[in-house]
Amino acid sequence: MARTKTPEPDRAALEIAHRLLATGLSFDQAMNHRIWKTVIKTRARRHMQQRDKFDLKKLQANDND
């Protein structure tokens, strides 16, 4: 079974993940650090999945599946 490649998070998702983690490092410093970069990317992927689930148009139309 082939494993699908997880999408790379965009910059907005990375910055939101950095803010949610509340590190003492600036965004650029955290992204230059190997471990923080991995943690931020992992959290950003989770944020992207949650962002995809939210559909404003569907909520406005009151279309509940």
Rosetta blueprint (number, residue, H / E / L):
1 M L
2 A L
3 R L
4 T L
5 K L
6 T L
7 P L
8 E L
9 P L
10 D L
11 R H
12 A H
13 A H
14 L H
15 E H
16 I H
17 A H
18 H H
19 R H
20 L H
21 L H
22 A L
23 T L
24 G L
25 L L
26 S L
27 F H
28 D H
29 Q H
30 A H
31 M H
32 N H
33 H L
34 R H
35 I H
36 W H
37 K H
38 T H
39 V H
40 I H
41 K H
42 T H
43 R H
44 A H
45 R H
46 R H
47 H H
48 M H
49 Q H
50 Q H
51 R H
52 D H
53 K H
54 F L
55 D L
56 L H
57 K H
58 K H
59 L H
60 Q H
61 A L
62 N L
63 D L
64 N L
65 D L
